[in-house]
Amino acid sequence: MNGRSKSKGIILLNVIIVLLMIAFIGASLVAFLSMVSFSANLIIDDMKAFYLAEAGLAQAVSILRSQAGLMTNEEGKIGPINLGEGSYEIKINMKQSLIISTGTAGMAKKKLQLQYNTF
């Protein structure tokens, strides 16, 4: 009977070790999926910020076209303008013929520049 209780003890020990391994694998999987989700959200915010910056460039070009004769040789700033889940800000430098648009979404920020020619 003493040998039988030893085998029960070994089986119990093996079961505990297997359960601990399964728990460790489960915890690792949860941590991995959490990091993947966080990375995916960062990529989405990065794309949103880029498209918001593009929207700012489009608005600046529209402003320049509609007020072509009225613009002076000064620097102008527009925004921040909220759009969807982010915002954009535009800086127009007439002396350098340069538009700088910055889109912000979540923790991401993208800056686009457009050099233009006046006719």
Buried (B, 14 or more C-beta within 10 A) or exposed (E): EEEEEEEEEEEEEEEEEEEEEEEEEEEEEEEEEEEEEEEEEEEBBBBBBBBBBBBBBBBBBEBBEEEEEEBEEEEBEBBBBEBEEBBBBBBBBBEEEBBBBBBBBBEBBBBBEBEEEEE
